[in-house]
Each structure stands twice: as structure tokens, then as C-alpha cells.
Amino acid sequence: MIHDYLIFIGVFAIFFFLTVGIYLFSQNQKFKIRNAKLSEANKIIEQRLNEVQLEHIGTKLNPHLFKNILNSVQSHAYQTYMSLDKLANVLDYILYESNNKFVSPKEELTFALSLIEINKIKINPLFDFRIKSKIDKSDELFEEKVFAPLISVDLIENAFKHTDFLAQDSFISIQLELEDRIFTMKVSNKASLKNVLEKEKSGFGSQSLDQRLKMIYNNYYQLTKSSKNGIFTAELVINLGEFYDKMRYS
């Protein structure tokens, strides 16, 4: 009897622990599924928050850009025809393309070059203005929707806004490059002492650009800014290739 009783107790204990183990395992799986859903929900909320922030930045950016462009055109009536032609290209891009989440490098570069031409109207033809464009049109990403619209605006406008055009050694240099799926934009200019002090206080450059780049390109970009002897340089490098691969496979 005792032997049978011990066997019964042993079988019951095994059955009890097995049942408890199965129950705990099922509960653990439910917790994992619930945590995964919560994590996914958090990602969606974070993504939506980023989109709202980007939309807010965009609403502040466009009116400011319109004002600067129109001021440039109005102040130089003798070049009205050329100005309006470039202005039409810029306005079309702002109105119809800037609302898209991404455009192609081809579209953004065309816009950037038109914006540069409009800003050039207000400077003396003898002013030391340098622009270098090295664009590989055969690059596989040249016409792919991988470029955040209006990214080039801040660097271009800051150069024209903060340059001391009366100084003899003043200049503006803009370099645009797309090669091996990497976009590079380097802008340098000689600024006045007043602008030097203003930039030192403001942290040099637009915070909205930093925000957009961080939210959109995360670890796939580098934005460096430096000043030496009154010469300000900003260089933006975006690894469009790695960002495109992430978008395509995620």
C-alpha cells in the first residue's frame, strides 16, 4: 500500500509541475506577444511624432524661403526675366514637391541650383563666387526617391545672408557632389565681424536643419560646421546608399 501511495504521489507531483510549467510557459508567451505589440505601437507613435515635427518645421520654413526669394527678385528688376524663370522652377518645387516625404537627388539638385542663381542676382558680377558641381548622373540613386526635400536650403541661404559683400577678400564657395551613392554639400563664406558674433551666440546655423537630418537620416549623415579667421564652413554628407538599402529591406 505504501509503495502504491508513493507512486501515486510521484505521478501527481510530476503532473502538477508539468501543468504549472505549461501554464507559466503559456503566460510567458502571452507577455512576449503583448510586449512586442506595445513595442510596435511605440514605434508607430514615435514615427508619427517625427512626421508631425517635420510638418511643423516645414510650415515655418516655406514662408521664410518665399520672402527671401521675392526680396532678391524685387531688388534687381533689370534681371527680371531670368529671375522669374528660375523663380518659377523654385516655386513649383516648393508647392508640389516639398510636400512629398522624399524626392530624387536630381530634383533637389535642380532646385538648389535654381535657388543659387536667384540669390546671385543680388551680388556684384565681380564678386568672388565659386560653384562646383560634380554629379554622377549614372549613379543608381540619381532618380530614386531617397532625398528629403529642401535639405539644401539652409546652407545656401546662410551663405548669402551672412557674407560681408563689401570686404575685399569676401567670397562664397558652394560644392555639390553625388558619387558612389553619397551626397556631399560643402558651403564656405567670409562673414563680417557682426555676423561672426551673431553666429557665436546662436550656435551657427539653423536648428531646423539639424532636427530634420536627425529625424530622417539618423546615423546615415554627418553635418560639420567650423569657423576660422571669419571663414565659415558647413559640410553635409549623406550616405544615401545605406539609407536607401535600409528603407528597401526594412
BELJO-V837187 format. One record per residue. N is the residue number from 1. RES is the residue in three letters. D_FIRST is the distance of its C-alpha to the first C-alpha in whole Angstrom. Layout:
((N;RES;D_FIRST) (N;RES;D_FIRST))
//
This chain:
((1;MET;0) (2;ILE;4) (3;HIS;5) (4;ASP;5) (5;TYR;6) (6;LEU;9) (7;ILE;10) (8;PHE;10) (9;ILE;12) (10;GLY;14) (11;VAL;15) (12;PHE;16) (13;ALA;18) (14;ILE;20) (15;PHE;21) (16;PHE;22) (17;PHE;24) (18;LEU;26) (19;THR;27) (20;VAL;28) (21;GLY;30) (22;ILE;31) (23;TYR;33) (24;LEU;34) (25;PHE;36) (26;SER;37) (27;GLN;39) (28;ASN;40) (29;GLN;42) (30;LYS;43) (31;PHE;45) (32;LYS;46) (33;ILE;48) (34;ARG;49) (35;ASN;50) (36;ALA;52) (37;LYS;54) (38;LEU;55) (39;SER;56) (40;GLU;58) (41;ALA;59) (42;ASN;61) (43;LYS;63) (44;ILE;64) (45;ILE;65) (46;GLU;67) (47;GLN;69) (48;ARG;70) (49;LEU;71) (50;ASN;73) (51;GLU;75) (52;VAL;76) (53;GLN;77) (54;LEU;79) (55;GLU;80) (56;HIS;82) (57;ILE;83) (58;GLY;85) (59;THR;86) (60;LYS;88) (61;LEU;89) (62;ASN;91) (63;PRO;94) (64;HIS;94) (65;LEU;95) (66;PHE;97) (67;LYS;99) (68;ASN;100) (69;ILE;101) (70;LEU;103) (71;ASN;105) (72;SER;105) (73;VAL;107) (74;GLN;109) (75;SER;111) (76;HIS;112) (77;ALA;114) (78;TYR;116) (79;GLN;113) (80;THR;111) (81;TYR;111) (82;MET;109) (83;SER;107) (84;LEU;106) (85;ASP;105) (86;LYS;103) (87;LEU;102) (88;ALA;101) (89;ASN;98) (90;VAL;97) (91;LEU;97) (92;ASP;95) (93;TYR;92) (94;ILE;92) (95;LEU;92) (96;TYR;90) (97;GLU;88) (98;SER;87) (99;ASN;84) (100;ASN;82) (101;LYS;79) (102;PHE;81) (103;VAL;84) (104;SER;85) (105;PRO;87) (106;LYS;90) (107;GLU;90) (108;GLU;90) (109;LEU;92) (110;THR;95) (111;PHE;94) (112;ALA;94) (113;LEU;98) (114;SER;99) (115;LEU;98) (116;ILE;100) (117;GLU;103) (118;ILE;103) (119;ASN;103) (120;LYS;105) (121;ILE;108) (122;LYS;108) (123;ILE;109) (124;ASN;112) (125;PRO;113) (126;LEU;114) (127;PHE;110) (128;ASP;108) (129;PHE;105) (130;ARG;103) (131;ILE;101) (132;LYS;99) (133;SER;97) (134;LYS;95) (135;ILE;93) (136;ASP;91) (137;LYS;91) (138;SER;89) (139;ASP;86) (140;GLU;83) (141;LEU;83) (142;PHE;86) (143;GLU;86) (144;GLU;82) (145;LYS;81) (146;VAL;80) (147;PHE;82) (148;ALA;82) (149;PRO;85) (150;LEU;88) (151;ILE;86) (152;SER;90) (153;VAL;91) (154;ASP;91) (155;LEU;92) (156;ILE;95) (157;GLU;96) (158;ASN;95) (159;ALA;98) (160;PHE;101) (161;LYS;100) (162;HIS;100) (163;THR;103) (164;ASP;106) (165;PHE;108) (166;LEU;111) (167;ALA;110) (168;GLN;112) (169;ASP;109) (170;SER;107) (171;PHE;105) (172;ILE;102) (173;SER;100) (174;ILE;97) (175;GLN;95) (176;LEU;93) (177;GLU;91) (178;LEU;88) (179;GLU;87) (180;ASP;84) (181;ARG;82) (182;ILE;83) (183;PHE;85) (184;THR;88) (185;MET;90) (186;LYS;92) (187;VAL;95) (188;SER;97) (189;ASN;100) (190;LYS;102) (191;ALA;102) (192;SER;104) (193;LEU;103) (194;LYS;103) (195;ASN;100) (196;VAL;99) (197;LEU;98) (198;GLU;97) (199;LYS;94) (200;GLU;93) (201;LYS;92) (202;SER;91) (203;GLY;88) (204;PHE;91) (205;GLY;90) (206;SER;88) (207;GLN;84) (208;SER;84) (209;LEU;84) (210;ASP;82) (211;GLN;79) (212;ARG;80) (213;LEU;79) (214;LYS;76) (215;MET;74) (216;ILE;76) (217;TYR;76) (218;ASN;73) (219;ASN;73) (220;TYR;75) (221;TYR;79) (222;GLN;81) (223;LEU;83) (224;THR;85) (225;LYS;88) (226;SER;91) (227;SER;94) (228;LYS;97) (229;ASN;101) (230;GLY;100) (231;ILE;99) (232;PHE;96) (233;THR;94) (234;ALA;91) (235;GLU;89) (236;LEU;86) (237;VAL;84) (238;ILE;81) (239;ASN;79) (240;LEU;79) (241;GLY;78) (242;GLU;74) (243;PHE;74) (244;TYR;75) (245;ASP;72) (246;LYS;70) (247;MET;71) (248;ARG;71) (249;TYR;67) (250;SER;65))
//
